[in-house]
Amino acid sequence: MKDYPENQEVHAQKDASQQSEQPLDAPQSHTKEQHHQDTETIEQKTIDNISLTQEFKNLFNNTTRSIGKLAGNDEVLKINLADMFSEVFKPHTKQEMDEVFIAGTEYTTPQLDEVSKEWAKPFLFSRIFLGLATVFALLWIMVAFFGNPNGIGGLIFIGALTVPLPVLIFFFESNAFKNMSIAIVFKIFFIGGVLSLISTLTLYEFVPVSDDITIFSAILIGIVEEMGKAIVTIYFIQRMNTYKILNGLLIGAAVGTGFEVFESAGYIFRFIPEGFDVMTQVIWLRAWTGIGSHNVWTAIVGAAVVITKGSQKFNWAHLADKRFLFFFGAAVTLHAVWDMPIAEDGILKSILLITLGWLLTFILMKAGLSQVTQLQMEAMKMNETHQTQAQE
């Protein structure tokens, strides 16, 4: 039956009367019950947060393990960045710095059983960065305060070098085998950087790309430029006849850094007519994004080449190997999305892509360290076999 307004008012008065007849301790009981409910809610939220954290951790572990298997390592990626960079904030002597730079010679390359299986703790790259940043600041003062245009050339080149070069030194310090000298690395940096630009421009003759960047053209740019750098990286890997993953990372990083520095210098130069302030903005943009762009992408490709060919001589059939296709495809994807006009916040997109690029790099570094263990065990077994045969 329909309840009329008058009846509703009576019901309301009755309810109020019943409420007034409740014991005085009812509100206190209600408060305790509410407190208990709030406590349960907080506990449930905590459990949910723990569950989400655990699920994310499981997802991360499973993903890194799956990618690592392609590189020959089935372990979960465990890396302590605070420990890795712990030496950066400690004082170091000139002798310690010299020891880093003299690595890779006939007299300073360690024997296989002396190679460390632990994560490297680089520090020299940070000193290189501070030195270049100081030089850049002084050149900027020369132009901005004293109005001397002779400093612009230095600004362009040092501005292009300030971040990418320290990143290359980081890869150099992370090469546990210490079998590549700084002279070889700089040779690959300069010659490989220019050759990769020429290789890329040659490919662009066959795959023309519009100046108007779209999603499709960004994909083409990623494929063409990563293939152009890959060709040069393969050449140097073949020339050095290396089968070590950490060497592949370093060679790829050297080629990619050269490509990046020369490309950035060109972009900065093109903005000179726009004025000093605009040119400085371009330098800042190219500098901070140099933390993980061409250098990291080509390092990934370099490691993929070594993983795919192993101790064999590289042949073009290796390009169809699923391991190469995965890591090369990852580098192309990172590059393509970097260029795509798909996000209003370009800085956030760049940070995300840089993070993903370094995640892949650390997975490959872990595979390289696992390879050290594998090679040492193989060498030990071989020595034992030789000793047994000698005794017989």
ZIHUWO-V108448 format. One record per backbone hydrogen bond with DSSP energy under -1.0 kcal/mol. CO is the residue of the C=O (numbers start at 1). NH is the residue of the N-H. If there is no record, write none. Layout:
BEGIN
CO & NH
CO & NH
END
This chain:
BEGIN
4 & 8
5 & 9
6 & 10
7 & 11
8 & 12
9 & 13
10 & 14
11 & 15
12 & 16
13 & 17
14 & 18
15 & 19
16 & 20
17 & 21
19 & 22
23 & 26
25 & 29
26 & 30
27 & 31
28 & 32
29 & 33
30 & 34
31 & 35
32 & 36
33 & 37
34 & 38
35 & 39
36 & 40
37 & 41
38 & 42
39 & 43
40 & 44
41 & 45
42 & 46
43 & 47
44 & 48
45 & 49
46 & 50
47 & 51
48 & 52
49 & 53
50 & 54
51 & 55
52 & 56
53 & 57
54 & 58
55 & 59
56 & 60
57 & 61
58 & 62
59 & 63
60 & 64
61 & 65
62 & 66
63 & 67
64 & 68
65 & 69
68 & 73
69 & 72
80 & 84
81 & 85
83 & 86
85 & 88
87 & 90
93 & 97
94 & 98
95 & 99
96 & 100
97 & 101
98 & 102
100 & 103
105 & 109
111 & 114
112 & 115
124 & 128
125 & 129
126 & 130
127 & 131
128 & 132
129 & 133
130 & 134
131 & 135
132 & 136
133 & 137
134 & 138
135 & 139
136 & 140
137 & 141
138 & 142
139 & 143
140 & 144
141 & 145
141 & 146
142 & 148
148 & 151
149 & 152
151 & 155
152 & 156
153 & 157
154 & 158
155 & 159
156 & 160
157 & 161
158 & 162
161 & 165
163 & 167
164 & 168
165 & 169
166 & 170
167 & 171
168 & 172
169 & 173
170 & 174
174 & 176
175 & 178
178 & 104
181 & 185
182 & 186
183 & 187
184 & 188
185 & 189
186 & 190
187 & 191
188 & 192
189 & 193
190 & 194
191 & 195
192 & 196
193 & 197
194 & 198
195 & 199
196 & 200
197 & 201
198 & 202
199 & 203
200 & 204
203 & 206
203 & 207
214 & 218
215 & 219
216 & 220
217 & 221
218 & 222
219 & 223
220 & 224
221 & 225
222 & 226
223 & 227
224 & 228
225 & 229
226 & 230
227 & 231
228 & 232
229 & 233
230 & 234
231 & 235
232 & 236
233 & 237
234 & 238
235 & 239
236 & 240
237 & 241
237 & 242
244 & 248
245 & 249
246 & 250
247 & 251
248 & 252
249 & 253
250 & 254
251 & 255
252 & 256
253 & 257
254 & 258
255 & 259
256 & 260
257 & 261
258 & 262
259 & 263
260 & 264
261 & 265
262 & 266
263 & 267
264 & 268
265 & 269
266 & 270
269 & 272
271 & 274
272 & 275
275 & 279
276 & 280
277 & 281
278 & 282
279 & 283
280 & 284
281 & 285
282 & 286
283 & 287
284 & 288
285 & 289
287 & 290
288 & 291
289 & 292
293 & 297
294 & 298
295 & 299
296 & 300
297 & 301
298 & 302
299 & 303
300 & 304
301 & 305
302 & 306
303 & 307
304 & 308
305 & 309
306 & 310
309 & 312
315 & 318
316 & 319
317 & 320
318 & 321
321 & 325
322 & 326
323 & 327
324 & 328
325 & 329
326 & 330
327 & 331
328 & 332
329 & 333
330 & 334
331 & 335
332 & 336
333 & 337
334 & 338
335 & 339
336 & 340
340 & 342
344 & 346
345 & 349
346 & 350
347 & 351
348 & 352
349 & 353
350 & 354
351 & 355
352 & 356
353 & 357
354 & 358
355 & 359
356 & 360
357 & 361
358 & 362
359 & 363
360 & 364
361 & 365
362 & 366
363 & 367
364 & 368
365 & 369
366 & 370
367 & 371
368 & 372
369 & 373
370 & 374
371 & 375
372 & 376
373 & 377
374 & 378
375 & 379
376 & 380
377 & 381
378 & 382
379 & 383
380 & 384
381 & 385
382 & 386
383 & 387
384 & 388
385 & 389
386 & 390
387 & 391
388 & 392
END
